[in-house]
């Protein structure tokens, strides 16, 4: 009789990097000096780093071998040709621009499409997307379904855009003022939730109806393809790459941070169908990033991305990736920790507002949990709530985010099962002391992307 077996990592370890578990007293001092902002903590003082899955992946032996073959020619390098071929095969789009990371691609595209009076509509804009749009003077609106941010609601594709809400916004602002409709897959700010193929097709139809530009932000498109294959009727026999290709080709443009599903430590992509738009983007890229065939990347980086974009669709890898994330979520849920369900692909999101109901939004319960996880276990993670997305009204009062989340983002191919077990154990201490936890106040913040460099004090 067969039995359920432990899910083992589908790789062997060839090289190790030491990590150090410090004392709680030491971490309290480190956190205070960092202004209670884990972004400002040295990596040597972190034990388990779940701050982001961006650029933190462990590269494979093939990627490291590819790095040795990197062609560092300024123009027309064979490493560029390799990357260009892989990206064109994946997207079906003819115009490929490499950038040093995803937010550079955003700045170029939305710098051209944006401006005062323009409106961008998304399922959920992530922090850098929103900042790059608003920096141009444009406005960014999110269109999620009503129950998508409810941690307990079980929907197979909670990351979908609400097409009816998007249609209403188009009518309110006028199609001539819409910069683009952006579909983020998976939907990072909404709990790493996937987007269905049907939703992407409906958005394509909406854009065709009004003559609007459709952009896919697909930095986790391989993980999204996994959910489509296993949850959406009609895709069970398709490969993950086939599903990704079908979804991407629905769009007019494709943006990707290759630091996620590119399995690389740096890099981004801006890919388009329209020649005129591509030429404008190329001109801006050359001014700010580098020549059009390297875009701020070395040849060895482009080799690593090209190989990573192939490896990320490996069925064994994707199965392990999704199931190991699910393992963390399931065990936290069993402890009574409020987490967004169903579990996403790259991270588990804890609802700190529900975990710490005694801390109001303007005292930042998510940031309080972020600080507690570091203090109690040396775990670094990030708040996705009113620190990241809150704004002030004309009277200086906080307009809170819809949810006060904390993201535990899992780097790819980095941590083993025992590391995840350690994270689960630290939450026992969080539960035991949660009534003692106090909120924070901001003592410094920049005008954009404040969560990166803001400083806080405990209340």
N, C-alpha and C positions, 0 to 999 in steps of 0.2 A: 504494500500500500504506500502510495506516495505521501509525503508530508511537506508542509511549508518549510522552506529552507531560509536561512539567513541570507539577506541580500548583500553579497560581497562586492567590493569595488571591482569594476571591469578593467583594472590596470594593476601593474606592479610598480613599486617605488624604486627609482634608480638613484635619486639624490634627495637628501634631507636638509632642512633648514631648522636650526634650533629655535625653540620658543621658550620663554621663561615665565613661570607663574610667580608673581610678586605677592607680598603680603597685603592684606586689606588696608592696613595703616599707610603703607607706601602709596597705594592707589588713591586713597582719600586725598593725600597731599598732591599727587599728580593732577587729579581732577580739579582741585581748587586752583592750582597754578594755571591750568588750561581754561579757566573761566567756565567750568562745567560744560565744556563743549568738546566731545570726543574727537572732532575733526582736528583739534589743536593738540592732541596727545601724540607723542612719539610712538612709532610702531613698535619699538623695542619694549615699551611699557604695556603692550597689549598681548594677551594670551591667545584668545580666539577672536579673530578679526572678521566680524560680520557687517562691517560698515557698508560695504558695497560688493557686488559681483562684477564691477566694471574694471577691467584691466588687472584683476587679481587672480586670474586662472593660472593653473599650472600647464605649461605647454608640453606637448608630446615629444617623443624622440624624433619623430618625422619633422616636426616644426623646428626643433633645434638643429637638425641636419639641414633643413632648408635655409636657416639663417646663415650657415656657412657658404651657401651658394648665392647669397644676396649680391645683386649687381648694383653697385653704387653710382652708376653713370647718372649724370644730371638729367639727361633727356633720353627717352626711348629705351630704358633698361629692360633686360629680359625679365626681371622680377616684376616690372610693371605689366609686361605682356601676359605673364602668368596670372597675375591678379585680375587684369581686365577680362581675360577669357573666362575665368571662374565666375566673376560677377555677372558678365553678360549671359552666361549659361543659366545662372540661377534666376536672374530677374527678367530676361528677355528684352531688356532695354538697351539702346545703342550708345548712350552717352554716360560715361563713368568718370567720376572725379574722386580721387583719393584725398582725404583730409587727415589731419593729425589725430582727431577724435570726432565723436558724433556732434558735439556742440558747435564745432567749427563748421560742419555741414549745415547745421541749423542756422547759424549766423549768416552764412552766405545766402541760403535759399530765402529765409524769412526777411533778411535785409533787403532783398530785391522785391519780394512780394508784399512786404509790410509797409508801414507808414501810418501817419495820423489819419484816422477815419476808417482804417481797415479793420476787419474782424476775422478772426480765425476760430474755427469750430473743431472740437476734438471729442473723442470719448473721454479722455482725461489728458490734459497737457502735463508733462512732467516738469520738474523745476527749471531745468535749463531751457526747455522748449518755451515755456511761458516767459521766462526772462528775456530770451532772444526776441520774442514777438513783442513784448511790452517795451523793450528798449527802443524799438523803432517808433513807438507811439501808438501802435495798434492795440486792440483788445483781444483777449483770449477767453473763450467760453467753453465750458465742459458740458457734455450731454450724456449723462449716464441714466439708466433706468432707475426708478424710484428706490427699489429695494437692493440695488447693487452694492451699497455700502453697509448694509445690515450684515453683521458678522454671522448671524445664524441662518440667513436665507440661503438655501441651496439651489443654485442655478448653474447649469453646465457652462454657460458663457457669460459670466457676470461682467466681463470687460467690454461687452458690446456697446456701441453707440446707440442712443435712443434716436432713431431716424426721424420720428415725428417732432421731437424737440429741435433737432437740427433744421428741419424744414421750416418750423415756426421762426427760428432765428434768421434764416435766410430772408423770409418775407418781411420781418421787422426791419432789418438793416439794409435790405436791397442787395440783389445779387452782384451789382457793380461794386459793392463795398466789401465783399467776401474775398479775403486773400487766398484761403484754401480750406478744405476740410481735411483733417488729419486723423488717421486711425493708428493708434499706438497698440502694437501687438508684441508681447502681451501687455496688458494695461497696468503699468507699474504702480502708479499712484492710487489705483483702485484695488490694491491687494495682489498685484501680479496676476490678475485674472485673464483668462484667454478670450479671444474674439473668434466668433464663428465665421466660416466661409460665407454663409448666407448673409450675415451682417455686412461683410465687405462687398458682396454683390449688390445689396440694397443701397449701399452708399455710392457705389459706382453709378447706379441708375439715377440716384438723386443728383449727383454731379452732372451727369449727362442732361438731365432735365433742365438744369439752370445754367449749364455751360461753365461749371466751376472746376477748379483744379483739385485733384484727389492725391493726397500724399500719404504713404504708409511709412510710419516710423517702426522699422522691423528689427530692432537690435536683438530681440529675443524671438525671432520668427521661427526658429527650429523648435523651441520649446512650445510655441503656440501650435505648430503643426502636429506635435504629439497629441495635444488635447483634441484637435480636430479629428485626427485619425481614430481616436478611442471614444469620442463622444458624439460626433456629428454623423448622422446617417449618410451613407454613400461614399465614405472615404476610407473604410476599413481595409480595402485592398490597395490603396495608393501608398507609395513610399512617402517618407517625410519630406524629401526634397521635392517630389512632385506636388505635394500639397503647398509647400512654401512658394514654389514657382507660380502655381495657379493664383494664389492670393496676391503676390507681389505684382503680377502682370495686370491685375485689375486697376492698379493705380497709374497715375501720370508721372509720379516721382517717388523715389524710395530713398529714405535716409536710414543710415545704420551706424551705430557705434560698434565697431568691430571688437571692442573690448568686452563685449558680452558673448553673443553666439558666434563671433569670429574666433573665439578662444585665443585671442592675442592680448598682449599687455598694452598695446597702443594702437590707434588707428580708427578711421571712420570712412564712410562712403556717402556720396551723393550721386544718385543715378536717375536719369531722366529719359523721357521719350521725345520731348520737344527740342528741336535743334536751336531755335531762337533763345529759349530759356537757358539751355545748356551753354550757349555762347556767353550770355550775360554772367552766368555763374562762373564760367572759366575765367573771364576777365577779372572778377573779384577774387577768385582763388589765387591767381597769379600775383595779385597785389599783396595779399595777406598771408597765404600759406606757402606757396612755392610754385614751381612749374607744374603744368597740368598732368605730367606723368609721374609725379611723386608726391605733390601736395602736402609737404611737411613730414613725409615719412622717409625712412631709409629703405634701401632695397631689401635688406634683411627683414624689416617689418612687413613689407608687402608679401614676401615669401611666406612668413608665418601666418598672415591673414588668409592667403590663398589656400594654404594647407588646412588651416582651421575651419574654413568654410566648407570643406569636404568632410572633415572628421566629425563636425557637430551633428551631422545627419545620420551617424552610425546608430543603428537601432539599440545595440547594447548600451552605448553611452547614454542615449536619451532615456531609456528605461530606468537606468540607475539614477540619473539626474533627477527625474521627476519623483521616483519612489523614495529616494533618500530625503528629499525635501518634505514629502508627505509624512515620512517617519517622524521628523521633528514636530510637525504640526499636530499629528495624531497624539503624540505623547504629551504635548503641552495642553491639548484639548482635554485629555483624560485627567489632567491635574486640575482642571477648572479654569485654566487661563483662557480668557476670551480671545479667540483668534478668528481671522477671516476664513470662512469655509465656502466652497471647497478650497483645498490648498492649492496655491499657485505653483509655478515651476521653479522660480529662482529664489524665492524667499517666503518666509512665514511672517505674517503681519499680526502683531498683538494690538488689541484695542485697549490702549492705556486709559482712555476715558472711562471704560467700564471696569478696568482693573483697579483704578484709583478714583472712584466716584467722589471722594472727598476733596479732590483737587480740581478747581474750575479751569475752564479752557484758558483763561487769561493768566493762569499760573503754570500752564504748560505741563500737563500730566505726562505727555509723551517724552518730553525732555527729562522729567523726573525719573521715568523708567529707564531711559538710556543711561542716566548717571548711576542708578542703582545696579544695573547689570554690570557696569564697569567696576564699581566699588566692590560688589560682592564676588565677582568672578573673573575680572579682567577681560570681560567680553565687550567688544566695541560694536555698536550698531548705530542706527540713525532714526531720528524722529521724522515722521511724515504726517504732520498735523498742523497746528496753528503756528509753530515756529517756521516751518517751511512754507506754508501757504496762507497763513493769516495776514490780514491787511488792516489798516486803520481807517476809520471814517473821518469826516472833517472835524470832529470833536476830539480826535485822538483816542477813541475807544476801539478796542480790538474787534474786528469782524472775524470770528473764529472759523477755522476750517470745519468741514462737515463731519470729519472724524478725527480722533486723536490717536494716530497709529504709530507703532514702532516697527521698523522693518529689520528682520534678521535675514540679511542677504547672504547666500551661501556661495562662496567662490567655487569655481568649477575644478574638480579633480585635485583639490587641495587638502581638505580635512577628511579624516577617516571616521568610522562609526564611533570610536571611543571619544573623539572630540565632540560629536553631536550628543552623545550620552552625557558628557560633562555639562554642556549647555542646558540640557533638560534638568540635570540635578541642581544647577544654580537657581532655577526657578522655584525650587522648594524654599530657598532662603527669601526669595522675592515675596512669595505667598505669606511666609511667617511674619515678615516685617512690614507688610504693605500699609497697615494703618498708621505706622510711624512716619511714613514718607511725606515730605513736604514739597510744595511747588517751588518754582523759581521765578525770578524777574530778570528781564533783559537790562543789562547795563551798557551795552554797546551793540549797534547793528548797522550794517551798510545798507545802501538804498536798494540793492538787488541781491538775490540769493543770500539772504542774511544768515541762513543756517550754517553756511560754511565757516563764517568768521565771527559770528555774534558771540558775546560773552555774557555770562549769567552770574547771579548770586542766589544761593539757597535762601528761602524764606523761613 
